[in-house]
Amino acid sequence: MAFKYLVPICGLALLSGCTTMRVTDFAAGAPPMALEDYFPGPSTAYGIFIDRFGNVRNQFTVDCQGGWDGTTMTLVEHFHYVGGANGQPTQRIWHFHRTGPHQWVGTAGDVIGDAVGEDSGNAFHMTYQTDLHTSPTHTLRVQVSDWMFRQSQHVVINHTVISKAGITLGDVQIAFVHK
């Protein structure tokens, strides 16, 4: 008899882990997380990739150089991995364009299609697909949910969730420090 309640309870437990967070929840946050305000010039990022089991799989730093020409935010990222790249990209060049008051579209060489982003207050959220390098010879097409929160004039905290078919494969924690 108790077994018939187990399936609905497990289903509810799984659903409770789903986020309902929206970028507009941070509309009152400051300072504003406007890409064109934060990223022009040099910055450095410090990050880790944590797999779905809680194990740190990669540690890295990123040297960033951004530029805003009034219509395009370009961000060049050079990745440096502790212990080597393990098949991961060592450079990514983003090109972001505003498509509305709080809307962005971004492209990068390893992004499939467009990244779609939105800013509000001190938060920025974008989603996109990319091929995750699971080994030097194998990739896996994944969905990325990328959140950035501007903490101060010089610091942005980034939390990224990487998933496949709704199953979280891992997440990335990054701290950007603007020089």
C-alpha positions as CSV (number, residue, x, y, z in Angstrom):
1,M,0.0,0.0,0.0
2,A,2.8,2.5,0.9
3,F,4.4,1.7,-2.5
4,K,1.6,3.4,-4.4
5,Y,2.6,6.7,-2.7
6,L,6.3,6.3,-3.4
7,V,6.2,7.3,-7.1
8,P,4.2,10.5,-6.6
9,I,6.4,11.5,-3.7
10,C,9.6,10.9,-5.7
11,G,8.1,12.9,-8.6
12,L,7.4,15.8,-6.3
13,A,10.9,15.6,-4.9
14,L,12.4,15.8,-8.4
15,L,10.2,18.7,-9.4
16,S,11.1,20.6,-6.2
17,G,14.7,20.8,-7.5
18,C,13.6,22.7,-10.7
19,T,14.2,26.4,-10.5
20,T,11.5,29.0,-11.0
21,M,14.1,31.9,-10.8
22,R,13.6,34.6,-13.4
23,V,16.0,37.4,-14.3
24,T,13.3,39.9,-13.4
25,D,13.4,38.7,-9.8
26,F,16.6,40.8,-9.6
27,A,15.2,44.1,-11.1
28,A,16.0,46.0,-7.9
29,G,19.6,44.6,-7.7
30,A,22.6,47.0,-8.1
31,P,24.9,47.7,-9.6
32,P,23.3,46.9,-13.0
33,M,24.6,43.9,-14.8
34,A,24.8,45.6,-18.2
35,L,27.3,43.7,-20.4
36,E,28.4,47.0,-22.2
37,D,29.2,48.5,-18.8
38,Y,31.0,45.7,-17.1
39,F,33.0,43.8,-19.8
40,P,34.8,46.5,-21.8
41,G,38.5,46.4,-21.0
42,P,40.5,43.6,-19.3
43,S,39.1,41.2,-16.7
44,T,40.2,37.9,-15.2
45,A,37.9,35.0,-14.3
46,Y,38.6,32.1,-11.9
47,G,36.5,29.0,-12.2
48,I,35.8,25.4,-11.5
49,F,33.7,22.7,-13.3
50,I,31.8,20.4,-10.9
51,D,30.3,17.2,-12.2
52,R,26.8,15.9,-11.3
53,F,28.4,13.9,-8.4
54,G,29.9,16.9,-6.8
55,N,33.5,16.3,-8.0
56,V,35.6,19.1,-9.3
57,R,36.7,18.1,-12.8
58,N,38.4,21.2,-14.1
59,Q,39.9,24.3,-12.5
60,F,40.8,27.3,-14.8
61,T,41.4,30.9,-15.2
62,V,40.3,33.1,-18.1
63,D,42.0,36.2,-19.4
64,C,39.2,38.4,-20.9
65,Q,39.3,41.4,-23.1
66,G,36.1,43.2,-23.9
67,G,35.1,45.9,-26.2
68,W,31.8,47.8,-26.9
69,D,31.4,49.8,-30.1
70,G,27.9,51.1,-29.4
71,T,26.1,48.1,-31.1
72,T,28.3,45.0,-30.5
73,M,29.8,43.8,-27.2
74,T,32.8,41.6,-28.1
75,L,34.4,39.5,-25.4
76,V,37.6,37.5,-26.1
77,E,38.2,34.8,-23.5
78,H,41.5,32.9,-23.2
79,F,41.2,29.8,-21.0
80,H,44.1,28.4,-18.9
81,Y,43.3,25.0,-17.3
82,V,45.0,23.5,-14.3
83,G,46.6,20.3,-15.6
84,G,45.9,21.0,-19.3
85,A,42.8,21.7,-21.4
86,N,41.5,18.1,-21.5
87,G,39.9,18.7,-24.9
88,Q,38.1,21.9,-23.8
89,P,38.3,25.1,-25.8
90,T,41.2,27.4,-25.0
91,Q,39.6,30.5,-26.6
92,R,36.1,31.7,-27.1
93,I,35.1,35.0,-28.8
94,W,31.6,36.2,-28.0
95,H,29.7,38.8,-30.0
96,F,26.6,40.2,-28.2
97,H,23.9,42.4,-29.7
98,R,21.1,44.1,-27.9
99,T,17.7,43.2,-29.5
100,G,15.5,45.1,-27.0
101,P,15.7,47.1,-23.8
102,H,16.8,44.1,-21.7
103,Q,17.3,41.5,-24.5
104,W,20.5,40.2,-26.0
105,V,21.6,37.7,-28.6
106,G,25.1,36.3,-28.6
107,T,27.2,34.1,-30.9
108,A,30.5,32.3,-30.4
109,G,32.3,29.7,-32.5
110,D,31.4,26.8,-30.2
111,V,27.8,27.9,-29.6
112,I,25.1,26.1,-31.7
113,G,22.8,28.8,-33.1
114,D,22.3,31.9,-30.9
115,A,22.6,32.4,-27.2
116,V,19.6,34.2,-26.0
117,G,20.0,36.5,-23.0
118,E,18.2,39.0,-20.7
119,D,19.4,41.5,-18.2
120,S,17.5,43.0,-15.2
121,G,18.9,44.8,-12.3
122,N,22.2,43.2,-11.2
123,A,21.4,39.9,-13.1
124,F,22.0,38.5,-16.6
125,H,20.7,35.1,-17.8
126,M,21.4,33.4,-21.1
127,T,20.7,30.0,-22.5
128,Y,22.3,28.2,-25.4
129,Q,23.6,24.9,-26.8
130,T,27.2,23.8,-27.2
131,D,29.2,20.6,-27.7
132,L,30.9,19.7,-24.4
133,H,34.2,17.9,-24.8
134,T,34.0,14.8,-22.7
135,S,37.4,13.6,-23.9
136,P,39.8,14.7,-26.6
137,T,37.9,12.6,-29.2
138,H,34.2,12.8,-28.0
139,T,31.7,15.6,-27.6
140,L,28.2,15.7,-26.2
141,R,25.6,18.4,-27.3
142,V,24.4,20.1,-24.1
143,Q,22.1,22.9,-23.0
144,V,23.6,25.7,-21.0
145,S,21.8,28.0,-18.5
146,D,24.2,30.8,-17.6
147,W,23.5,33.2,-14.8
148,M,25.7,36.3,-13.9
149,F,25.3,38.5,-10.9
150,R,27.1,41.8,-10.6
151,Q,28.3,42.0,-7.0
152,S,30.3,45.3,-7.2
153,Q,31.8,47.6,-9.7
154,H,34.6,45.1,-10.2
155,V,33.1,41.6,-9.4
156,V,30.6,39.4,-11.3
157,I,29.7,35.9,-10.0
158,N,28.7,33.4,-12.7
159,H,26.8,30.2,-12.1
160,T,26.3,27.9,-15.1
161,V,24.2,24.7,-15.2
162,I,25.0,22.2,-18.0
163,S,22.3,19.6,-18.9
164,K,21.3,17.0,-21.4
165,A,17.7,16.1,-21.9
166,G,16.8,17.8,-18.6
167,I,19.4,16.0,-16.6
168,T,22.1,18.1,-15.0
169,L,25.6,17.0,-16.0
170,G,27.4,19.5,-14.0
171,D,27.8,23.2,-13.2
172,V,30.5,25.9,-13.5
173,Q,31.3,28.5,-10.8
174,I,33.2,31.6,-12.0
175,A,34.2,34.8,-10.4
176,F,35.1,37.6,-12.8
177,V,37.3,40.4,-11.5
178,H,37.5,43.6,-13.7
179,K,40.9,45.2,-13.6
